[in-house]
Each structure stands twice: as C-alpha cells, then as structure tokens.
Amino acid sequence: MYGQLSTYTALGVDLLQAGLVDTVVNVDYSSVVIERMKKKFGESKNLQWLQMDIRELQFDSDTFDVVLDKATMDAFVPKEIYGEAPNENCQTMVNEVKRVLKGGGQFVQITFGQPHMRKKYFQPLLEQGKAETGDVKYTWKLEMKTLGGQGFIDYYYYVWTLA
C-alpha cells in the first residue's frame, strides 16, 4: 500500500493508473485540499483522500509499503533556515512515518531540502538501530540522488528504507 503526504499533486493517481501501485492513500493537513482532490479525481477503494496531521497519523503500525513526502517536511523547516533550533515537528513526522511503514518499507522524499537538512532527522534512528531495539525494522538505509535543476536550484530524491 502506498501512502502520499502533501496531496496537492496527481502523482499518486498517476502511479495507480500506471499500475505501479494497487492502493493509494493521500493525506493532507488541509481539508480544502482534500475536498478539491476528491472532486477532481474521485475516491474509491483503491484511491482515498484523508485530512490528517502527519504528526499524528491515524493508521495502524506496519500499514504501508511506501510513504511519499513531496515537500511536506519542507513546510516544517523554514525556521531552521534562519538559524533557529531544529524543528521537532520534522522529527515527529519521521517517527510517525517509521511507525506506519512495514519492515522493508520505503520513505521517499522529493524536496529542495539539502542532505544536511534531512539527515539530522534520521540520525537518531540510524544511531538507535538494531543494537538498541533488537529489531531490524529500526535500521534505516539511505539512497540519495541529486536531480539537476537545469541551471536553477537542485532538488533531491531520498529513499529511506527500513532494512
């Protein structure tokens, strides 16, 4: 099952229509966005639109194979850019995604957020790892790609896998 955060995009619908996933659950904090997307794309057993706070996901643990963040974390970090302390909302988001992912699941981020702005939220989980919990599910593996902004700003593609 595929979960998408920040749903003001047709990406989940496109993946479903292409047959790359069998179920898409779209989540957004804004009820206005959810209603617009329901009206635009409809809703079915395989395509859901839910208003929800990423910091308190209303799903059982071990629910999703993939969770996609397309700029959701970006909405939490602006204060950091101006030298303020790291935003605990980002850490809470990561912890919630970890909770709802199945073992072997992937947390995919598409963002302008540079590596040093992202890794710090996963570092506690990387350090915690298997040694502390005795559970392989809490060990993360990272794959990162820089995608060219074609002369503008680069953006990044992160795949965090619960190994």
Secondary structure, DSSP 8 states (H G I E B T S, - for coil): -EEEES-SSSHHHHHHHTTS-S-EEEEES-HHHHHHHHHHH--BTTEEEEE--GGG--S-TT-EEEEEEESHHHHH-HHHHTT----HHHHHHHHHHHHHEEEEEEEEEEES--HHHHHHHHHHHHHHHHHHHS-GGG-EEEEEEEE--TTS--EEEEEEEE-
